[in-house]
């Protein structure tokens, strides 16, 4: 009993000491970002360089879970508790509006050199209600991969894509025409977003009002449903597939086209694991009549914690890490796509990226952003359910999107987000 009491006292004193230490202003910064493999090495190298250029101020790299959902949960817990650490946070592109809307981020717009140089879609994703709350760090893009031994050039229209996919399938050159991520998860939302853009539709309009039940959206989902239905050029098995299942099918020669992210390119070019090495190219998803080419935006942004004890220094760190020199180095050492357009003019970028830089530069203008709203995750979940129901034949596309729109409007009303002003 005495022993147990003694340990309770020790534990209590330790907790009190820890709390007292937390209340003391820290002398340096804390940065929370990617901490695996080449990403960890390059960010530590850049943090050290920043420290050297700022009188040796210490900058600590805080390791967080690499899984997006786990990192998100950790950030929410810390920021909701008004924790001063980390000072600088790495955010997924769909988190910024949520965190800014909660009051957890400091506005950053006036602190960044040449913010107009950032990829337009990435800048939009970093903006909430007209204010820039984060700096694009690197980008990711949804790409249409195609077999150059079967397809002469990237299809200029959705009709051309469908015709080429059917020809490849019917000729026996491939088992399927096109493969994409169709399981009920975030990947399905990005695939639908690209089809939606191709038809000129949107999930939310510029006022933040739901637009996913408009005719363009119904046309996009109907096209997807028909592509999967019996006799279509997309195999029904994609409705259970994520990125890797899609990649395996394409690299094994089972499809003429594939929708996937840049990470897949070097694996497809590896003759040790790919049967189509040396016979692939990339393009944005092509437009239908009245639409536009589309490449869903992914990637990461850097933001400053509203409770940071050193906000000015934290702003300076964000500006440093998102400057062209650091982006070029990150591309060279970690293979991540720069978020600044000017970096694509640098000849040193050639050969540094998983996809040829000339191709990425051509597709950047076709990047489209997912809805910028604090309740994006909930909206996406609603959409995933209804889109998947339509693709699997349980519900007609128009009825599925009508239900999705009704549920989204209810969610936005409950969150007080009906029709925010355009950015």
ABEGO torsion letter per residue (X at the ends): XAAAAAAAAAAAAAAAAAAAAAABBBABBBBBBBABEAAAAAAAAAAAAAAAABGGBBBBBBBBBABAAAAAAAAAAAAAAGBAOBABBBBBAAAAAAAAAAGABBBAAAABBGAAABBAAAAAAABBGGBBABBBABBBBBBBBBBAAABABBBABAAAAAAAAAAAAAAGABABABBBBABBBAAAAAAAAAAAAAAGBBABBAAGBBAAABAAAAAAAAAAAAAABBGBABBAAAAABBAAAAAAAAAAGABABBBBBAAAAAAAABAAABAABGABBBBBBBBBBGBBBBBBBBEBBBBBBAABABAAAAAAAAAAAABAAAAAAAAAAAGBBBABAAAAABAAABGABABBAAAAAAAAAABBBBBBBAAAAAAAAAAAAAAAAAAAGABBAAAAAAAAAAAAAAAAAAAGABGBBBX
